[in-house]
Amino acid sequence: MDTHPLVILGSGPAGCTAALYAARAGLAPLVLEGPLPGGQLTQTSDVENFPGFPRAVGGYDLVVAMREQAERFGARFEADAVTACDLSGETKTLTTLTGETLRCRALIVATGASARWLGVPGEEALRGRGVSACATCDGAFFRGRHVAVVGGGDVACEDALTLSKLCAKVTLIHRRDSLRASKVLADRVLAAPNVEPLWDTVVEAVRDPAQGRVTALALRGVKTGAAAELPVDGLFVAIGHAPNTDFLRGALPLDPAGYVLGEDVRTAVPGVFAAGDVMDPRYKQAVVAASAGARAALEAERFLR
Ligand SMILES: Cc1cc2nc3c(=O)[nH]c(=O)nc-3n(C[C@H](O)[C@H](O)[C@H](O)COP(=O)(O)OP(=O)(O)OC[C@H]3O[C@@H](n4cnc5c(N)ncnc54)[C@H](O)[C@@H]3O)c2cc1C
């Protein structure tokens, strides 16, 4: 069985940028694309905050271009995903979904994180059409409009504050009667003049898929059981992300939420690096993930040489 110098897990901005740098360094990296080839950006239409595109770029087009750029220098992409791994020896062993066993000397984990969704009717159909899990990414599309944020933690409060600076009104919907965010954030959000909390309330449906845009939310009072309808132009779901690290449990140190722990892109295991949303619970932005991918490839190159 061949031993690859470098395998990269994931084909989002972090994986593709790592592949570009590693390929240009002559490492002929093998990239396993995973269950979502191109990563999260393929789920959005316009990306307005990736440098170099003054008139925005389609999320899908951006990652296709990243992949082509890496392939031009010899990176190889394969449609497969890792299901288990042994990182204990000098040679790392990966088991894949198609039943292959791969061996490599260095590994870059760039498997990203998946937003948690509400799972209510209308939500999936309207993703990218008014339903979002990223206020930093999509807030600017709702300038001067009325949006709702669902959640009660730090991220929900940060999203509500970000949106309050852009939108006419933000309704913060939480299923409990107080926020579980840090006090300073909670105080700030509750003091914002255009943020209105809606306590003890859950979203039951997003309207209206037939119109292809968000027009309203169907709500229910947790304590009263009463149904209500809230007209809004957008819905931001801020109930957390799940890093794609199940296959790493026991092989790499992870934080309690499952994010890879490390010092910048270096993990606790020599030769194993991580980049992008899989180790970044804070920024979750394509340019940040791409930058980490570059750093991971440079570290892998240094390790291999
Ligand atoms: C709807 C939406 C809109 C967004 N808009 C913007 C925006 O406008 N601007 C911006 O900067 N950011 C935006 N983001 C955030 C941005 O997409 C992410 O920060 C970025 O994609 C993270 O890159 P990544 O490479 O770390 O991970 P991801 O893009 O999540 O890619 C992870 C990759 O890992 C692969 N993978 C998963 N499990 C395995 C496995 N077991 N084996 C092998 N591979 C695996 C997946 O298939 C995928 O290819 C948006 C996100 C969403 C969801």
The ligand as a Gaussian input file, in Angstrom:
#p B3LYP/6-31G(d) Opt

LIG

0 1
 C      -25.265000      29.552000       4.126000
 C      -23.854000      29.999000       4.449000
 C      -23.404000      31.209000       3.940000
 C      -22.108000      31.628000       4.210000
 N      -21.690000      32.812000       3.684000
 C      -20.421000      33.224000       3.911000
 C      -19.949000      34.457000       3.366000
 O      -20.687000      35.178000       2.670000
 N      -18.662000      34.807000       3.625000
 C      -17.834000      34.041000       4.404000
 O      -16.665000      34.410000       4.595000
 N      -18.256000      32.892000       4.951000
 C      -19.521000      32.460000       4.723000
 N      -19.973000      31.302000       5.300000
 C      -19.070000      30.575000       6.188000
 C      -18.063000      29.778000       5.349000
 O      -18.765000      29.024000       4.401000
 C      -17.229000      28.892000       6.249000
 O      -16.594000      29.669000       7.248000
 C      -16.169000      28.173000       5.440000
 O      -16.763000      27.441000       4.391000
 C      -15.356000      27.234000       6.322000
 O      -14.469000      26.571000       5.493000
 P      -13.844000      25.151000       5.883000
 O      -13.033000      24.754000       4.714000
 O      -13.230000      25.236000       7.215000
 O      -15.090000      24.178000       6.062000
 P      -16.317000      23.803000       5.132000
 O      -16.586000      24.810000       4.100000
 O      -17.401000      23.444000       6.083000
 O      -15.822000      22.476000       4.377000
 C      -15.667000      21.275000       5.086000
 C      -15.308000      20.185000       4.113000
 O      -15.003000      19.013000       4.858000
 C      -15.590000      17.898000       4.220000
 N      -15.759000      16.821000       5.210000
 C      -16.624000      16.757000       6.253000
 N      -16.486000      15.574000       6.903000
 C      -15.504000      14.895000       6.254000
 C      -14.910000      13.613000       6.427000
 N      -15.290000      12.780000       7.403000
 N      -13.927000      13.219000       5.562000
 C      -13.520000      14.044000       4.562000
 N      -14.047000      15.282000       4.356000
 C      -15.032000      15.691000       5.182000
 C      -16.881000      18.435000       3.647000
 O      -17.337000      17.621000       2.593000
 C      -16.415000      19.806000       3.148000
 O      -15.881000      19.681000       1.854000
 C      -21.254000      30.848000       5.029000
 C      -21.712000      29.634000       5.536000
 C      -22.999000      29.202000       5.265000
 C      -23.487000      27.886000       5.805000

